[in-house]
Amino acid sequence: MKHKEKYYEILGLGLIISGVVIIVFGLWYGYNIFTGRMDIPAILERGQNVTQSLSIGNAHTGETTIGLPSSFVQNAWRTGDVTIQYLFVLLIFSGGARIAKLGIETLRSRVSPKEDKV
């Protein structure tokens, strides 16, 4: 039984360490994006068919067109990219926390009930 307990101890510590490493990587990644040290990858496709004007009304009554500044359109795409990146970081945090929790449960399971009643 000693080998099995040692195996669970090594497995549990390995899971905790890997979970913490994943969480630290997520923190580092999010911090670098937030401070501008890392460019935000373009996830959303910016096609040529993006219109920079907004039409109000219909052709029969007279159409009114409002021009949108190109900076507004670019900022909208960038905001979408940032949102997706932070959702990715949240997913990394969640995965790291679950892996660390699994390691803690593995370490707790190796303690037999007889040792708890001392």
N, C-alpha and C positions, 0 to 999 in steps of 0.2 A: 504493500500500500504506500510505502514511502515514495516510490517512483511516480505513482499516479498523482500524489499531492504535489510533488516537485514540478511535474508536467503542468498541472493546473496553475501553479504559482507563476511559472515562466510564461505560460499563455496569457494569464490575466495581466501581468505586468507589461507584456508585449502589446496587448490590446490598449491598455491605458496610455502607454507611450505613443503608440501610433495615433490614437485619438487626439492627444494633446498636440502632436506634430501637425495633424490636419487642421486643427483649430488655429494654431499659430500661423500656418500658411494662409489661411483665410483672412486672419487679421492683417497680415503683412500685405496681402494682395489688395484688400479693401482700403488700407491706409495709403498705399501707393497710388491708387486711382483717385482717392479723395484729395490728396495733396497735389496731384498733377505730375507726379514723378513718372507715371506710366500712362501712356496714351490708352484711351478707351478703344478697344477693338470695335470696328464697325460690324455690328451684327445685323441690323436692319438694312435691307437693300435700298439703295438710293438710285432709283431709275431715272431715266431722262424724261419720263412722262409726268413728272411731278409738276403740277401747275402751281404757279405762285399768284393766282388770282382767285377770287371767290365770286361766283355769279349769284345774284339775288334776283328773283323774278323769273319770268318766262319770256319766250320770244314774241308772243302775241301782245303783251302789255308793255314791252320795252324792258330790256334787260339792263340791270345795273351791275357793273363790275367793280369790285373793290380789290385793289392791288395789295398783295401781302409782301412785306419786305423779305428779301432772301435770307436775311439773318434770322427771321422768325421761323422759316421753314427749316433751316439748318439746326437751330436750337431745338426744334421739336424732334428731329431725328436724333440729336445728341441726347436729349432727355430720355428717349426710349432706350437708347443704348446703355445709358447709366442705370436706368431702372432694371434692365435685364442683367447687367453685371452685378448689381447688389442683390438681386434674387439668387444669382449663382453663388455669391459669397454666403448668403443665408443657407443655401443648400449644403455648402461645405461645412458650415458651423454645425448644422443639424446632424450631418453624417459623422463628424468628429465626436460630437457629444454622445451619439448612440454607440459608437465603437468604444469610447471610454467607459460608458455605462456597462456595456457587455463585459469589459475587462474587470470592472469592480464586482459585478455579479459572479464572475468566474472565481475571483479571489475569495469572495464570501462563501461560495459553495464548497470550497475545499475544506473549510472549517467544519468539523463534525459536531453534531449536537452534544456529544459527551464533553467536548472541550469547553462549550459555552456555559455549562452548569458548574463551573469550578467555584 
